[in-house]
Amino acid sequence: MTELAGKKVLITGAASGIGRLLAQKIAARGADLMLWDVDADGLQELAGDVEGLRGRATVHRVDVSDRHAVRATARDVLNNHGAVDVLINNAGVVAGKPLLELSDEEIERTLDINAMAHFWTVRAFLPAMIERDSGHIVTVASAGGLVAAPRLSDYSASKFAAVGFDEALRLELRQQGLRIKTTLVCPFYVKTGMFEGVKTRFPWLLPLAEPAYVADRIVAAIEKDHRRLITPWFAYVAFPLRLLPVRWFDALVDFFGISRGMDDFQGRHG
């Protein structure tokens, strides 16, 4: 079990959405929070919320796609607060466009934030965890990293990368005999505004999840040291589906409405 009270917990993408809810729920357990985001105003508002709970918070405006900024800010955290107990890589973006409508900059931004940033943050904080042989690294990926969909070429590529990153990291730590824990999180579409306009054909199988529910599940998975959290349960069918011939796989993706879910996508900024 991972006890969060009194632990130092760093959350990227903390100013809004799931990151904000995670910060509030973990603060209520008495943790010391380090909150990272590019939204300075959102961070300051969140810090006030955290102080009203049982936790304490320090905020850092940092773009996690900038490896130099990550390294510099990580040095500041380590020098002033010591080793991080729990690192939650939550920052993420989505463009929601067909491949040929994506700009070069949008593709790079999605991959940098959703995938490459995991390398920079983990490489910055893992050495101190190894030195203490203690820590917990949480990779917030997506069900879009298990099954792709139209208009998500850059997003799914980044989330497939995040899933592979977690798996390789978990096996590396196990091979080295370290007691550092990892948790992979793969939720279906969450109603945070980031995926405004998405739809699901069978809500009873693949519901659009409430943010508070997903945040609760993530915190519980951390506390119980679960290696993997996939929600809803039906998303687990992604694994056996991979054993089918491609045309059957594609037909089932069509049947369950996954291939049309992004048709009316608007996103947080419309």
N, C-alpha and C positions, 0 to 999 in steps of 0.2 A: 504493500500500500504506500502511496505517496501522500504524506501529510503536508498540506499547503500552509497551514498556520505557521507564521514566522519565516517562511521560505521566500527567497528572492525569485520573482517570476518576471520574465521579460516577454512582452507581447508586441509583435510587429503588426502594423495596420490596426492600431488600437483605438483610433479616434471615432470610428463608426462601425455599424453593422455587428457582425459576430465578435470582432475584436473588442468592441466597447462592452458588449454584454459579458464576455469572458472576464474582462477587467473588473467589472462590478461584482460578478459572482465570486471571483477568486479573492477580491478585496474583502468581501463579507466573511471569508474564512480566515482573515487575519494575516494575509500575505503582504510582503513588501513588493510593490510593483514598479517596474521600469517600462514605461509606455513609449513606443516608437510610432511615428507617423509623419507624413508630410504636412498634415493639417494642424498647424500650431494652435489655432483657436479651439479646435475640437479637443486637442489634448489638454489644454488648460481647463476647459469645462469638465472634462472627464476626471481630471485630477481633483477638482472640487468635489465631485460625486464620490470618489474613492475615499477622500478624507472624511466624508460623512459616514462612511462605513467603518469596518474594523481595520482596514488596511492603510498603508501609506504608499505614496506614489511620487516618483520623479519622472519628468517627461523630457523627451528628446525629439526635436524635429530632425528627422533623418530620412533621406530617400534610400530605401534598401536596395534599389537597383544600382546605386553608386558604391562600388566596393571600397573606394577610398574613404567615403563618408562612414560606411559601416565600420571599417577598421578603426577610424579615429574615434567614433562614438563608443565603440566597444572598449577601447583602451580607457576612455573616461569612466565607463561603468565599472570596469574591473579595478581601476585604481581607487575609485571612491566607494565602491560597494562590495568589492570582492567577487568571488565566483558566483555565477548565476545557477540557481538550483533547477529551474524549469525554463526552457526556451520554447516559446510558442511562435512558430513561423506561420503567421496568419495573413499577412498582407497579400492582396490579390486584386487583379483588374480583369475586365473582359471588354472586348470591342464589339463582338456580336455581329460581324460582317462576313459576307462571302470572301473567299480567299483573294480574288482579284480586285475587291473593293478596299482591302486593307492597305494602308500606307506602310512603307518600310518602317517608319517610326513607330506605328502601332504594333507591328509584329515584334520589333525589338523590345518595346516597352512591356508587352505581355510576357515575353520569355524572360526578360530581365527581372521583373518583379515576382512572377509566379514560380520561376524555377531557379534562375541564377542566384537570386538573393539568398536562397537556402544554403548555398555553398559558402557565401560570404559570412553569414551570421554563425553558422555551425563551426566553420574554421576559426572564427574569432573566439567563440566561447567554449568549444570542446576541449582545448588543452587544459584549462583550469578544472573542467569536470574530470578529465583523465587523472590529473594530479591528485584529486580527492577520491577518485573512483566512485563518483556519485553524481547524479544528474538525470534529467529527463528532457528529451527533445521531442517536440510535437510538430508534425508536418500536417498542416491543413491543406489537403489536396481537394479532390472533388470526385463525384461519380463520373464526371467528364474525363477523369483520368483512368477510367475503367472501360467506358464505352464512349466513343466520339459521336459527334453529330454535325450536320451542316451548320455553317456560320460559326463554328467553333474550332476551326483548324489551328489557329494560334493558341487558343485557350486550352484545347484538349492536348495539344503537343506539350504545352507547359505543365499540365497536370499529370500527364503520363510520365513526364520527366520527374515530377515531384514524387510520384509513387515509386518509381525506380530508385530515386535517391534514398528514400526511407528504407527500402528493402536492402540496398547495398550497405547503407550505414548500419542497420540492425545486425546484419551478418558480420560486418567488420568488427563491431563492438563485441559480438558473441565470440568471434574467432580469437580476439585478444583477451578473452576472459574478464572483460570489464562489466561492472554492475550498473552501467549507464542504461537507462530505459529509453525506449522510443515508442511513440504512438502515431499511427497514420490515421487521418480523418478524411473520409470520403462521403460527404453528404450529397444528396440530390439537390436540385434547385432550392435555394432558401429565399424566403420573401423579405430580403433586406433592402430592396430597391436596386441592387446591383444587377439583378435579373428581372427587372420590371418588364412585364409584357409576355414572359414565357408562359407556356401552357402545358398541361399534361392530359393525356387521353383517358387514363384510368387513375383518378385521384385516390382511389382506395388501395391501389397497388403502388403508385409512384406519386405520393402527394407532394405539393409544394410546402416545404417545411416552415414552421414558425421559427423565427430566429431564437427566441428564448428556449424553445425545446432543444434545438441543436446545441446551443451553448451549454445547457444542462447536461446533455449527453457527453459533450466533450470534457467538461469538468469531471464528470463521473468516470470517464475512461482514463483520465489522468490519475485520479485518486486510486483507481483499482488496477493501475498498471496494465491496462489492456493494450495489446500491441496494435490492434486494428479496430477502428470504428467505421462501419459502413451503414448509412441510414438513408432511406428505410430498408427494412430487411430484404425487400424484393430486389434491391440493387445487387445482392450477392449472386443473382443469376448471371451476372456478367462473366463469371468464371467458367461455368459449364458451357455457356453460349460460345465461348472461344473454341470449343471442341467440334463445333458444327461446321459443315461446308460454308463457304463464304456467302453463297446465295441464300442459304437458309438463315444464316446470321442476319443478313441485310433484311430479309423478309420479316423476321421477328422484330428487328429494330423499327421497321415501318409499322408493323401491327401494334406495337406498344406506344406508338406516337412519338418516339424519341427523335425520329428524323424530321418531325414537323414542329417540335417544341419551341424552336427559336423563330418561327415564322413571323410572329408579331412582337419580337423583342424590341424594347425601347431603351432599357438600361437606366441607370441612375440619373442621367442627364437628358433622357429622351432621345 
